[in-house]
Amino acid sequence: MKKKYVIEKNMPVLPVQSWGRWSQLALRMEDGDSVLMPNVNEANALRTAIYVNCKGFKPTMRKVRDTETGEFTGEYRIWKLKKEE
């Protein structure tokens, strides 16, 4: 039996529901806020959540270095910043 498809007009696009922990954190952050992340995987997850869920904002990520030795600590800091127009 062939499946029939119905073309519908004027259907509103449903919003993407992003209720994961990174999406929730990204949405709670304000312009200029930053979060210290323990590793690159979690840092990338938060960075992606900002890209996907926070229109008009961009994430910026930096490695964290020890203030005395300059050695990389393994941590990353993510900022949520307004996009410049």
C-alpha positions in Angstrom: 0.0 0.0 0.0 1.4 3.4 -0.9 1.6 6.0 1.8 -0.1 9.3 1.0 1.4 12.6 2.0 -0.6 15.7 2.6 0.8 19.1 1.7 -0.3 21.6 4.3 0.0 25.4 3.9 0.4 28.1 6.6 1.5 25.7 9.3 3.5 27.5 12.0 7.0 26.2 12.6 7.2 24.7 16.0 10.0 26.0 18.3 12.8 23.6 19.0 12.6 22.5 22.6 16.1 22.4 24.0 15.8 21.3 27.6 19.2 19.7 28.0 21.5 21.0 30.8 23.7 22.9 28.4 20.8 24.6 26.7 19.3 25.6 30.1 22.6 27.0 31.2 23.1 29.0 27.9 19.6 30.5 28.2 20.2 31.6 31.8 23.5 33.3 30.9 23.4 37.1 30.2 25.6 39.2 27.9 29.2 39.1 29.2 28.7 36.1 31.6 31.3 33.3 31.6 31.4 29.8 32.9 34.6 27.8 33.8 34.3 24.3 32.2 36.4 21.4 33.4 37.2 19.9 30.0 37.0 20.5 26.2 34.0 18.2 25.7 31.8 20.1 28.2 33.2 23.4 26.9 32.2 22.5 23.3 28.8 21.4 24.5 28.1 24.8 26.1 29.5 26.6 23.2 27.2 24.8 20.8 24.2 25.4 23.1 24.9 29.2 22.9 25.1 29.0 19.1 21.9 27.0 18.8 19.7 28.5 21.5 20.8 32.2 21.9 20.1 34.1 18.7 21.9 37.4 18.7 24.8 36.0 20.8 28.0 34.3 20.1 30.2 32.1 22.4 33.9 32.8 22.9 36.1 30.1 24.4 39.6 30.4 25.9 42.0 27.9 27.5 42.7 28.6 31.2 46.3 28.9 32.2 47.9 28.9 35.6 48.7 32.5 36.6 52.1 31.6 38.0 53.5 29.0 35.6 51.5 29.8 32.5 50.7 26.1 32.1 47.4 25.0 30.6 45.2 23.7 33.4 42.9 21.6 31.2 40.0 24.0 31.9 38.2 26.3 29.5 36.2 29.5 30.0 33.2 30.2 27.8 31.7 33.7 27.5 28.3 34.6 26.0 28.7 37.9 24.1 26.2 39.9 22.0 27.0 39.8 18.3 28.2 43.1 16.9 26.2 44.3 14.0 
